[in-house]
Amino acid sequence: MEGFRFNYRLRVRYSEIDGQKIVFNAHYLTYLDCAVTEYFRDGLQLDMIKLAEQDIFDVVLAKTTLEFKSPAHLDDWLQIWVKTAEMGKSSMKIDFAVCREGEQEPLVSAQTVYVSYDGHNKRSRPIPDFVRERIERFEQGE
């Protein structure tokens, strides 16, 4: 996928389809969550659990938009493409493209807004410089 450097692969399971025999819409949120977790872990090499436990960096989901274009079906292999599209002081927009493996046209396009979060004070806080730099380097292909 043009413009994306990271993807996560998964297979549609029986429990994820609905009466129309397509992936039930709510499961796409789980797919995005799985993909962004691996983006931070494998793509950015950030241990989000450790960073959160040490009160260094954690995020909360503020917004998700999904655009459904075509359905996925049982046993389809999906590639969920992930990229950080924009970073503000304390938030980041992450884009997703869910494609059937081997295809370039997204079945679903999505964007999430994550906010850097201070769990102790229950409020947003700036994205740490080292996280910002790691994302920028990764997305620029360095």
Secondary structure per residue as TSV (DSSP state, phi and psi in degrees):
chain	resnum	aa	ss	phi	psi
A	1	M	-	360.0	126.4
A	2	E	T	-63.6	132.6
A	3	G	T	88.0	-7.7
A	4	F	-	-111.5	138.5
A	5	R	-	-109.7	-12.8
A	6	F	E	-130.5	140.2
A	7	N	E	-143.6	156.0
A	8	Y	E	-124.3	133.3
A	9	R	E	-105.0	135.1
A	10	L	E	-149.3	158.8
A	11	R	E	-108.7	134.9
A	12	V	-	-69.0	127.2
A	13	R	-	-99.3	159.9
A	14	Y	G	-55.8	-40.6
A	15	S	G	-67.5	-9.1
A	16	E	G	-97.8	-5.3
A	17	I	B	-97.2	157.6
A	18	D	-	-108.7	-168.0
A	19	G	T	-62.6	-21.0
A	20	Q	T	-88.7	1.9
A	21	K	S	64.3	33.7
A	22	I	S	-126.0	164.5
A	23	V	B	-62.1	126.2
A	24	F	-	-65.3	135.7
A	25	N	T	-52.0	-40.2
A	26	A	T	-63.4	-24.7
A	27	H	H	-67.7	-23.1
A	28	Y	H	-63.2	-30.8
A	29	L	H	-64.0	-39.6
A	30	T	H	-65.4	-41.8
A	31	Y	H	-59.0	-44.1
A	32	L	H	-63.3	-41.8
A	33	D	H	-63.0	-43.2
A	34	C	H	-60.9	-44.4
A	35	A	H	-66.5	-43.2
A	36	V	H	-69.9	-31.8
A	37	T	H	-60.6	-45.5
A	38	E	H	-71.2	-31.4
A	39	Y	I	-59.0	-48.2
A	40	F	I	-66.9	-43.0
A	41	R	I	-71.7	-57.4
A	42	D	I	-91.2	-38.7
A	43	G	I	-74.5	-53.7
A	44	L	S	-90.6	-11.4
A	45	Q	-	59.3	43.2
A	46	L	-	-113.6	130.2
A	47	D	-	-90.2	92.3
A	48	M	H	-63.9	-33.1
A	49	I	H	-65.2	-49.9
A	50	K	H	-62.7	-44.0
A	51	L	H	-61.8	-39.3
A	52	A	H	-69.6	-43.8
A	53	E	H	-61.3	-33.4
A	54	Q	T	-88.1	5.6
A	55	D	T	56.4	39.0
A	56	I	S	-99.2	-47.3
A	57	F	-	-156.0	129.5
A	58	D	-	-149.3	157.5
A	59	V	E	-131.3	154.0
A	60	V	E	-125.4	149.2
A	61	L	E	-79.8	127.6
A	62	A	E	-106.0	-30.8
A	63	K	E	-161.7	144.3
A	64	T	E	-138.1	135.2
A	65	T	E	-122.2	139.3
A	66	L	E	-126.7	137.5
A	67	E	E	-122.2	112.3
A	68	F	E	-88.2	125.4
A	69	K	-	-114.1	-36.3
A	70	S	S	-158.5	146.6
A	71	P	-	-81.2	152.6
A	72	A	-	-99.7	153.4
A	73	H	-	-124.7	167.9
A	74	L	T	-50.6	134.5
A	75	D	T	72.1	0.9
A	76	D	-	-63.2	138.6
A	77	W	E	-90.3	125.6
A	78	L	E	-110.7	145.0
A	79	Q	E	-111.5	120.3
A	80	I	E	-104.2	108.4
A	81	W	E	-86.1	139.9
A	82	V	E	-135.4	137.3
A	83	K	E	-154.3	147.1
A	84	T	E	-81.9	117.9
A	85	A	E	-90.3	-29.2
A	86	E	E	-161.4	145.0
A	87	M	E	-128.9	132.3
A	88	G	-	-101.0	-159.8
A	89	K	S	-66.1	-45.7
A	90	S	S	-127.0	2.1
A	91	S	E	-129.2	161.3
A	92	M	E	-141.8	140.7
A	93	K	E	-100.4	127.4
A	94	I	E	-117.7	127.2
A	95	D	E	-97.1	147.2
A	96	F	E	-132.9	146.3
A	97	A	E	-133.4	117.6
A	98	V	E	-97.8	115.4
A	99	C	E	-122.5	148.9
A	100	R	E	-70.6	137.0
A	101	E	T	-53.1	133.0
A	102	G	T	88.4	-5.1
A	103	E	-	-112.8	153.3
A	104	Q	-	-101.9	-21.8
A	105	E	S	-81.8	121.2
A	106	P	-	-65.4	139.6
A	107	L	S	-78.1	-36.8
A	108	V	E	-140.6	135.1
A	109	S	E	-111.4	142.3
A	110	A	E	-147.4	158.4
A	111	Q	E	-142.1	136.2
A	112	T	E	-118.1	153.9
A	113	V	E	-118.2	119.2
A	114	Y	E	-108.1	143.4
A	115	V	E	-116.3	130.6
A	116	S	E	-64.4	129.1
A	117	Y	E	-128.9	134.4
A	118	D	E	-96.5	102.5
A	119	G	T	-66.2	-28.2
A	120	H	T	-73.8	-41.9
A	121	N	T	-95.6	-3.3
A	122	K	T	56.6	48.8
A	123	R	E	-154.7	168.2
A	124	S	E	-71.9	160.0
A	125	R	-	-150.0	161.4
A	126	P	-	-60.1	146.7
A	127	I	-	-65.6	128.5
A	128	P	-	-58.7	145.0
A	129	D	H	-56.8	-41.3
A	130	F	H	-66.4	-31.8
A	131	V	H	-70.6	-47.5
A	132	R	H	-55.7	-46.7
A	133	E	H	-65.0	-39.9
A	134	R	H	-62.5	-45.1
A	135	I	H	-63.0	-47.1
A	136	E	H	-60.5	-44.8
A	137	R	H	-63.0	-44.4
A	138	F	H	-61.9	-48.4
A	139	E	H	-68.4	-22.8
A	140	Q	T	-89.6	-2.0
A	141	G	T	83.0	20.6
A	142	E	-	-88.2	360.0
